[in-house]
């Protein structure tokens, strides 16, 4: 038959073979861009059913206070806003059953705020909660829920979360306005493992999560972010007993794997050692919680700076984030060993980012933004603190340390760099300041850290070096880095940060020498990237503490 048709096995067209379904599933699992997944979903009927669960696995709905325009037309032209239409789609269609992570964020335009002062919730806020609850009831696989709108969730939302046994993560951002609102006692969720409470301000009517801390026996990760207003104004308007009082009364010990505290301004409670098991923690963060340099908060902060209690030593801790640097923290580091990631920095926050309330008075210059020591005494204290940290790191944690960040105003010279690099041979990510303006100061020591691939050279804002690098032309920055980091000692560096700039270094290439260069000239391929390109690297994210 082949001879009659004029074809041979060599010229006959090959039959189309379909990929096995398990191979398609494996390929789809590597897709992380929502737009790519959406395009594949529209390709064919097979890919529609294969990728639809992945497309709706993570859903984020963002609300905007003002109408946004696209090509002169408002978003949602001919219908409702993208937020409301997305919420309606989850309620009326069959996509909600695929959702595992759901986030609501942005600004919600509340009408009739006077209703709160009259003892009732405005209709549009109540309808929002009812709609969210209706969509939530259809999410049978919901594992993570984040409420980051600037209005509070009400009782129907918490009742819906209570009915989701698959829920393991809950994030709540409380509003920062003092408008009277109903306060809800958050019910416990039996399988909850991660709880994050953001923008906690006792004067802004946050919900009570003390019962949740008591009854969630599987809780492993706890993050409490307090409004920076209290430290700005020097008002200790919160107490740890308000959140852990039920645990204290029931003699319940929280055995957490990680605990993060931000902007805490409260007296030290000596009973905390009986409520939280610090020794079991693998990650511990306390940022902008203690500052002996602030005269407005020193009396409260000094209650935390007494002699270190041996029961409060995180002997199993692997990751620690702290700021600003403190002698008490340095003393704690010297009492145990085995840290793998250590990030110490000086918190700085812009004045306009301050959380304000509807009844706040204008705030002047904030003591929150620390300035570098100017007097001789302050300079000596700063050097003493830095020496304590270097001693604790090199003696107790050097062999296991993989990530290290130190404050930008600690400019280290050759002697300290030699000691640090010899003691920490396994460093992979490093962020620190240098003494002087020579960014090539590390070259003689790079062979001591062969695994180092991410280097962030911190330059303190306002210094001459910072202004000098900011004024350098954009193209010239890449050329200087491409030539300077072409040396063999720097070949392991892929990501480089200098001041506020981030660069990606790739392979070394050779070119013919020009002008005064003779022979072959080597340089690294270098391109400037945004901070989104390095969001997976901790040394660029650890100091992003102002949520």
C-alpha positions as CSV (number, residue, x, y, z in Angstrom):
1,X,0.0,0.0,0.0
2,X,2.9,2.4,0.7
3,X,4.2,1.8,-2.8
4,X,0.8,2.5,-4.3
5,X,0.4,5.7,-2.4
6,X,3.9,6.8,-3.2
7,X,5.0,7.0,0.4
8,X,7.6,5.1,2.4
9,X,8.0,4.7,6.2
10,X,10.6,7.4,6.0
11,X,8.4,10.0,4.3
12,X,5.1,9.1,6.0
13,X,4.1,11.9,8.4
14,X,4.4,11.0,12.1
15,X,1.3,10.5,14.2
16,X,0.6,13.1,16.8
17,X,1.2,11.9,20.3
18,X,-0.5,13.4,23.3
19,X,1.5,14.1,26.4
20,X,0.7,12.0,29.4
21,X,-1.6,13.7,31.9
22,X,0.8,13.3,34.8
23,X,3.5,15.1,32.7
24,X,1.1,18.0,32.0
25,X,0.3,18.3,35.7
26,X,4.1,18.4,36.4
27,X,4.7,21.2,33.9
28,X,1.7,23.2,35.2
29,X,3.0,22.9,38.7
30,X,6.1,25.0,37.7
31,X,4.0,28.0,36.5
32,X,3.9,30.8,38.9
33,X,2.7,33.8,36.9
34,X,-1.1,34.2,36.9
35,X,-1.2,35.7,33.4
36,X,0.6,32.7,32.0
37,X,-1.8,30.3,33.8
38,X,-4.8,32.2,32.5
39,X,-3.5,32.0,28.9
40,X,-3.0,28.3,29.1
41,X,-6.4,27.9,30.6
42,X,-7.9,29.4,27.4
43,X,-5.9,27.1,25.1
44,X,-8.1,24.0,25.0
45,X,-10.8,22.1,26.8
46,X,-8.1,19.8,28.3
47,X,-6.0,22.6,29.6
48,X,-9.0,24.4,30.9
49,X,-9.9,21.6,33.3
50,X,-6.2,20.9,34.1
51,X,-5.2,24.5,35.0
52,X,-8.4,25.9,36.4
53,X,-7.7,24.6,40.0
54,X,-4.2,26.2,39.8
55,X,-5.6,29.5,38.4
56,X,-7.9,29.9,41.4
57,X,-5.6,28.4,44.0
58,X,-4.5,31.9,45.2
59,X,-7.1,34.7,45.0
60,X,-6.4,38.4,45.9
61,X,-9.1,41.0,45.7
62,X,-8.0,44.6,46.1
63,X,-10.4,47.5,46.7
64,X,-9.6,51.1,45.9
65,X,-11.0,54.2,47.5
66,X,-11.1,56.1,44.2
67,X,-12.2,55.0,40.7
68,X,-9.2,54.1,38.6
69,X,-9.2,54.6,34.8
70,X,-7.8,52.5,32.0
71,X,-7.5,54.3,28.6
72,X,-10.0,56.9,29.7
73,X,-12.6,54.5,31.0
74,X,-13.2,53.5,34.6
75,X,-12.3,50.0,35.6
76,X,-15.4,47.8,35.5
77,X,-17.0,50.0,32.8
78,X,-20.4,48.5,32.1
79,X,-20.5,46.6,35.4
80,X,-19.2,46.9,38.9
81,X,-15.7,47.5,40.3
82,X,-13.1,44.7,39.9
83,X,-13.4,44.0,43.6
84,X,-17.1,43.6,43.6
85,X,-17.2,41.6,40.4
86,X,-14.5,39.3,41.6
87,X,-16.4,38.7,44.8
88,X,-19.6,38.1,42.8
89,X,-17.8,35.6,40.7
90,X,-16.7,33.6,43.7
91,X,-20.3,33.6,45.1
92,X,-22.2,32.8,41.9
93,X,-19.8,30.5,40.0
94,X,-18.1,27.2,40.9
95,X,-14.6,28.6,41.3
96,X,-14.6,29.0,45.1
97,X,-14.1,25.3,45.7
98,X,-10.5,25.6,44.2
99,X,-9.4,28.5,46.5
100,X,-6.8,27.7,49.1
101,X,-5.4,31.2,49.8
102,X,-7.7,34.2,49.9
103,X,-6.6,37.8,50.5
104,X,-8.8,40.9,50.8
105,X,-6.8,44.2,50.8
106,X,-7.0,47.9,50.0
107,X,-9.3,50.7,51.0
108,X,-13.0,50.2,51.6
109,X,-15.2,53.3,51.2
110,X,-17.5,53.2,54.2
111,X,-20.7,55.2,54.0
112,X,-22.6,56.7,56.9
113,X,-19.8,56.6,59.4
114,X,-22.1,58.4,61.8
115,X,-24.0,55.2,62.1
116,X,-21.1,53.8,64.2
117,X,-21.5,56.7,66.7
118,X,-25.2,55.8,66.9
119,X,-24.5,52.2,67.8
120,X,-25.0,50.4,64.5
121,X,-22.9,49.2,61.5
122,X,-23.3,51.0,58.2
123,X,-25.2,49.0,55.6
124,X,-22.4,48.8,53.0
125,X,-19.9,47.4,55.7
126,X,-22.5,44.9,56.8
127,X,-23.2,43.8,53.2
128,X,-19.4,43.5,52.6
129,X,-19.2,41.0,55.5
130,X,-22.2,39.1,54.3
131,X,-20.9,38.8,50.8
132,X,-17.4,37.6,52.0
133,X,-19.1,35.1,54.3
134,X,-21.2,33.8,51.3
135,X,-18.1,33.3,49.2
136,X,-16.2,31.7,52.2
137,X,-18.9,29.1,52.7
138,X,-18.2,27.7,49.3
139,X,-14.4,27.5,49.9
140,X,-14.2,23.9,51.1
141,X,-10.4,23.8,50.7
142,X,-9.5,27.2,52.2
143,X,-6.2,27.0,54.0
144,X,-5.1,30.7,54.4
145,X,-7.2,33.8,54.8
146,X,-5.9,37.4,55.0
147,X,-8.1,40.4,55.8
148,X,-6.1,43.6,55.0
149,X,-8.9,46.0,54.3
150,X,-9.1,49.3,56.3
151,X,-12.3,48.2,57.9
152,X,-12.8,45.5,60.5
153,X,-14.2,42.0,59.9
154,X,-17.4,41.4,61.8
155,X,-18.9,38.4,63.5
156,X,-20.2,36.6,60.4
157,X,-16.6,36.4,59.0
158,X,-15.2,34.8,62.1
159,X,-18.2,32.4,62.2
160,X,-17.4,31.4,58.6
161,X,-13.7,30.9,59.5
162,X,-14.7,28.7,62.4
163,X,-16.5,26.4,60.0
164,X,-13.4,25.9,57.9
165,X,-11.5,22.9,59.4
166,X,-8.9,23.2,56.7
167,X,-7.8,26.7,57.7
168,X,-4.2,26.8,59.0
169,X,-3.2,30.5,58.5
170,X,-5.1,33.7,59.5
171,X,-3.9,37.3,59.0
172,X,-5.8,40.3,60.3
173,X,-5.0,44.0,59.7
174,X,-6.9,46.2,62.1
175,X,-7.9,49.8,61.1
176,X,-6.0,52.7,62.5
177,X,-9.0,55.1,63.1
178,X,-10.7,55.7,66.4
179,X,-14.2,55.5,65.0
180,X,-16.3,53.4,67.5
181,X,-16.7,49.9,66.1
182,X,-18.0,46.6,67.5
183,X,-15.3,44.5,69.1
184,X,-15.4,40.7,68.5
185,X,-14.0,38.0,70.7
186,X,-12.3,35.9,67.9
187,X,-13.3,32.3,68.3
188,X,-10.5,29.6,68.3
189,X,-9.8,27.6,65.1
190,X,-8.7,24.1,66.0
191,X,-6.2,23.6,63.1
192,X,-4.8,27.1,63.0
193,X,-1.0,27.1,62.8
194,X,-0.1,30.7,61.8
195,X,-1.7,33.8,63.2
196,X,-0.7,37.4,62.3
197,X,-2.2,40.5,63.8
198,X,-1.2,43.8,62.1
199,X,-1.6,47.4,63.2
200,X,-2.7,46.7,66.7
201,X,-3.7,49.9,68.5
202,X,-5.8,49.6,71.7
203,X,-7.4,53.0,71.0
204,X,-8.7,51.9,67.6
205,X,-10.9,49.1,68.8
206,X,-9.1,45.9,67.7
207,X,-10.7,42.5,68.1
208,X,-9.8,40.3,71.1
209,X,-7.7,37.3,70.1
210,X,-6.7,36.2,73.6
211,X,-9.1,33.2,73.4
212,X,-7.6,32.2,70.1
213,X,-4.1,32.1,71.6
214,X,-5.4,29.9,74.4
215,X,-7.5,27.4,72.5
216,X,-5.4,27.0,69.3
217,X,-3.2,24.1,70.5
218,X,-1.5,23.6,67.2
219,X,-0.4,27.3,66.9
220,X,3.2,27.4,65.7
221,X,3.8,30.9,64.2
222,X,2.7,34.1,65.9
223,X,3.3,37.7,64.6
224,X,2.1,40.7,66.5
225,X,2.6,44.1,64.8
226,X,1.6,47.0,66.9
227,X,0.9,50.5,65.6
228,X,4.0,52.6,65.8
229,X,1.9,55.5,67.1
230,X,2.4,54.3,70.7
231,X,6.2,54.6,70.5
232,X,6.0,57.8,68.5
233,X,3.9,59.4,71.2
234,X,5.5,57.7,74.2
235,X,2.1,56.2,75.3
236,X,2.3,52.7,76.8
237,X,-1.3,52.0,76.0
238,X,-1.0,48.3,75.7
239,X,-0.3,45.4,78.1
240,X,0.9,41.9,77.3
241,X,-1.7,40.6,79.8
242,X,-4.5,41.8,77.4
243,X,-3.3,39.2,74.9
244,X,-1.8,36.4,77.0
245,X,-3.9,36.9,80.2
246,X,-6.1,33.9,79.4
247,X,-3.0,31.7,78.9
248,X,-1.6,32.8,82.2
249,X,-4.9,32.1,84.0
250,X,-5.2,28.6,82.5
251,X,-1.4,27.9,83.0
252,X,-1.2,27.2,79.3
253,X,2.3,27.3,77.7
254,X,2.5,28.4,74.0
255,X,5.1,26.2,72.3
256,X,5.7,28.2,69.2
257,X,8.2,27.6,66.4
258,X,8.4,31.3,65.6
259,X,7.4,34.6,67.3
260,X,7.7,38.1,65.8
261,X,7.0,41.3,67.7
262,X,7.1,44.7,66.0
263,X,6.7,48.2,67.7
264,X,5.9,46.7,71.1
265,X,5.8,49.4,73.8
266,X,4.8,47.8,77.1
267,X,6.4,46.9,80.4
268,X,8.3,43.7,80.7
269,X,6.1,41.0,82.2
270,X,8.2,38.5,84.2
271,X,5.4,35.9,83.9
272,X,6.0,35.7,80.1
273,X,8.6,33.0,80.7
274,X,5.8,30.8,82.0
275,X,3.5,31.5,79.1
276,X,5.8,31.3,76.1
277,X,8.4,28.6,75.7
278,X,11.3,30.5,74.2
279,X,13.6,27.5,74.2
280,X,11.5,25.7,71.6
281,X,11.5,28.6,69.1
282,X,13.3,28.3,65.8
283,X,12.7,31.9,64.7
284,X,12.5,35.0,66.9
285,X,12.0,38.6,65.8
286,X,11.7,41.7,67.9
287,X,12.0,44.9,65.9
288,X,11.6,48.5,67.3
289,X,10.7,47.1,70.7
290,X,13.6,48.2,72.8
291,X,15.6,51.4,72.4
292,X,17.8,52.8,75.1
293,X,18.6,55.9,73.0
294,X,15.1,57.3,73.0
295,X,14.4,59.5,76.1
296,X,10.6,59.2,75.5
297,X,10.6,55.5,75.9
298,X,13.6,54.7,78.0
299,X,11.8,54.2,81.3
300,X,9.5,51.5,79.8
301,X,12.3,50.0,77.6
302,X,14.6,49.7,80.6
303,X,12.3,47.1,82.2
304,X,13.4,44.7,79.4
305,X,17.1,45.5,79.7
306,X,17.7,43.9,83.1
307,X,19.9,40.9,83.5
308,X,19.2,38.2,80.9
309,X,17.0,35.4,82.3
310,X,18.5,32.0,81.4
311,X,14.9,30.7,81.0
312,X,14.4,33.2,78.2
313,X,17.4,32.0,76.1
314,X,16.3,30.7,72.6
315,X,18.8,27.9,72.6
316,X,17.2,26.2,69.6
317,X,16.8,29.3,67.5
318,X,18.0,29.2,63.9
319,X,16.8,32.6,62.7
320,X,16.8,35.9,64.6
321,X,15.8,39.4,63.5
322,X,16.5,42.4,65.8
323,X,16.6,46.1,65.7
324,X,17.9,48.5,66.9
325,X,21.1,46.8,68.2
326,X,21.2,46.5,71.9
327,X,23.8,45.3,74.5
328,X,21.2,43.0,76.1
329,X,20.6,41.3,72.7
330,X,24.3,41.0,72.2
331,X,24.6,39.4,75.6
332,X,21.9,36.9,74.7
333,X,23.7,35.9,71.5
334,X,26.7,35.0,73.7
335,X,24.7,32.5,75.8
336,X,23.9,30.0,73.0
337,X,25.1,28.8,69.6
338,X,23.9,27.4,66.3
339,X,22.3,30.5,64.6
340,X,22.0,30.1,60.9
341,X,20.4,33.5,60.0
342,X,21.0,36.8,61.9
343,X,19.6,40.1,60.8
344,X,20.4,43.2,62.9
345,X,19.5,46.6,61.7
346,X,18.5,50.1,62.8
347,X,14.8,50.7,62.0
348,X,14.1,53.8,60.0
349,X,10.6,54.9,59.1
350,X,9.6,57.9,57.0
351,X,7.5,60.5,58.9
352,X,4.7,60.4,56.4
353,X,4.2,56.6,56.8
354,X,3.2,57.0,60.4
355,X,-0.1,55.5,61.4
356,X,-2.4,58.3,62.4
357,X,-5.9,58.3,63.6
358,X,-8.9,60.4,62.9
359,X,-8.6,62.1,66.3
360,X,-4.8,62.3,66.6
361,X,-3.2,65.7,67.0
362,X,-0.4,66.6,64.5
363,X,2.8,64.8,65.2
364,X,6.1,66.6,64.9
365,X,9.5,65.1,64.5
366,X,9.5,61.5,65.7
367,X,12.0,60.0,68.0
368,X,11.5,56.7,66.2
369,X,13.9,57.5,63.4
370,X,17.3,57.1,65.1
371,X,20.2,59.2,64.0
372,X,23.8,58.1,64.1
373,X,25.7,59.0,67.3
374,X,27.3,62.4,67.2
375,X,28.9,62.9,70.6
376,X,32.1,61.2,71.6
377,X,30.3,59.3,74.4
378,X,27.6,58.0,72.0
379,X,30.2,57.0,69.5
380,X,32.1,55.0,72.1
381,X,28.9,53.3,73.2
382,X,28.1,52.4,69.6
383,X,31.5,50.9,69.1
384,X,31.1,48.9,72.3
385,X,27.8,47.5,71.2
386,X,29.3,46.6,67.8
387,X,32.2,44.9,69.4
388,X,29.9,42.8,71.6
389,X,28.0,41.6,68.5
390,X,31.1,40.7,66.6
391,X,32.5,38.8,69.5
392,X,29.2,36.8,70.0
393,X,28.9,36.1,66.3
394,X,32.5,34.9,65.7
395,X,32.8,32.9,68.9
396,X,29.4,31.2,69.1
397,X,27.7,31.3,65.7
398,X,30.4,31.6,63.1
399,X,30.5,27.9,62.0
400,X,26.8,27.7,61.4
401,X,25.9,31.2,60.2
402,X,24.7,31.4,56.5
403,X,22.9,34.8,56.5
404,X,24.2,37.9,58.2
405,X,23.0,41.5,58.2
406,X,24.6,44.2,60.4
407,X,23.6,47.9,60.7
408,X,24.6,50.3,58.0
409,X,26.3,52.8,60.4
410,X,28.7,50.2,61.6
411,X,31.6,50.7,59.2
412,X,33.9,47.7,59.5
413,X,37.6,47.9,58.6
414,X,40.2,45.3,57.5
415,X,40.8,43.9,61.0
416,X,37.1,43.2,61.7
417,X,36.5,41.8,58.2
418,X,39.4,39.4,58.6
419,X,38.1,38.1,61.9
420,X,34.5,37.9,60.7
421,X,35.2,36.1,57.4
422,X,37.6,33.6,59.0
423,X,35.0,32.7,61.6
424,X,32.0,32.4,59.2
425,X,33.2,30.3,56.3
426,X,29.6,29.2,55.3
427,X,28.2,32.6,54.6
428,X,25.8,32.7,51.6
429,X,24.2,36.2,52.1
430,X,25.9,39.2,53.7
431,X,24.8,42.8,54.3
432,X,27.0,45.2,56.1
433,X,28.6,48.6,56.0
434,X,32.3,49.3,55.2
435,X,34.8,51.7,56.7
436,X,35.6,54.4,54.1
437,X,34.5,54.6,50.5
438,X,36.3,51.7,49.0
439,X,33.7,49.0,48.1
440,X,36.5,46.7,47.0
441,X,37.8,46.4,50.6
442,X,36.5,42.9,50.8
443,X,38.5,41.5,47.9
444,X,41.3,39.9,50.0
445,X,38.8,38.0,52.1
446,X,36.4,36.7,49.5
447,X,38.3,33.4,49.2
448,X,37.4,32.7,52.8
449,X,33.6,32.6,51.9
450,X,33.4,30.6,48.7
451,X,29.6,30.1,49.1
452,X,28.8,33.8,49.2
453,X,26.5,34.7,46.3
454,X,24.5,37.7,47.6
455,X,26.4,40.8,48.9
456,X,24.7,44.0,50.0
457,X,27.0,46.8,50.9
458,X,25.0,49.2,53.1
459,X,25.6,52.9,52.9
460,X,24.0,55.1,55.5
461,X,21.7,57.7,54.0
462,X,23.0,61.3,54.3
463,X,26.7,60.4,54.1
464,X,29.1,61.7,51.4
465,X,29.5,58.2,49.9
466,X,25.7,57.8,49.6
467,X,25.4,61.1,47.8
468,X,28.4,60.3,45.6
469,X,27.0,57.0,44.5
470,X,23.5,58.4,44.0
471,X,25.0,61.1,41.7
472,X,26.9,58.6,39.5
473,X,25.4,58.3,36.0
474,X,23.3,55.1,35.6
475,X,25.4,53.6,32.8
476,X,28.7,54.3,34.6
477,X,27.6,52.4,37.7
478,X,27.2,49.2,35.7
479,X,30.5,49.7,33.9
480,X,32.4,50.2,37.2
481,X,30.9,47.2,38.8
482,X,31.4,45.0,35.7
483,X,35.1,45.8,35.7
484,X,35.7,45.7,39.4
485,X,33.9,42.4,40.1
486,X,35.5,40.6,37.1
487,X,38.3,39.5,39.5
488,X,38.4,35.8,40.3
489,X,37.7,36.5,44.0
490,X,34.2,37.8,43.1
491,X,33.1,35.1,40.7
492,X,30.7,33.6,43.2
493,X,28.8,36.9,43.6
494,X,25.5,36.9,41.6
495,X,23.5,39.6,43.4
496,X,25.1,42.8,44.5
497,X,23.6,45.7,46.4
498,X,25.2,49.1,46.9
499,X,23.2,51.6,48.8
500,X,19.7,51.7,47.3
501,X,20.7,50.0,44.0
502,X,20.7,46.3,43.1
503,X,22.7,44.6,40.4
504,X,22.7,41.2,38.9
505,X,26.1,39.8,37.9
506,X,26.3,36.9,35.4
507,X,29.2,35.3,33.4
508,X,32.6,36.9,32.9
509,X,33.3,37.8,29.2
510,X,36.5,39.0,27.6
511,X,36.9,41.9,25.2
512,X,39.9,43.4,23.3
513,X,41.6,46.1,25.3
514,X,41.1,49.7,24.1
515,X,42.8,53.0,24.8
516,X,45.3,52.4,27.6
517,X,44.3,48.7,28.1
518,X,46.4,46.2,26.2
519,X,45.5,42.6,25.5
520,X,42.4,40.9,26.7
521,X,40.1,42.7,29.2
522,X,37.7,40.7,31.4
523,X,34.4,42.1,32.8
524,X,31.2,40.7,34.3
525,X,27.9,41.1,32.6
526,X,26.0,43.4,34.9
527,X,22.5,44.8,34.8
528,X,20.5,46.9,37.2
529,X,17.4,45.2,38.6
530,X,14.6,46.2,40.9
531,X,14.0,45.1,44.5
532,X,11.2,42.8,43.2
533,X,13.9,40.7,41.5
534,X,15.6,40.0,44.9
535,X,12.5,39.6,47.1
536,X,13.5,36.0,47.5
537,X,16.7,37.0,49.2
538,X,16.4,37.6,52.9
539,X,19.0,40.3,53.2
540,X,16.8,42.6,51.1
541,X,13.6,41.8,53.0
542,X,14.6,41.4,56.7
543,X,14.7,45.1,57.3
544,X,11.3,45.8,55.6
545,X,9.6,46.0,59.0
546,X,7.1,48.8,58.5
547,X,4.1,46.8,57.2
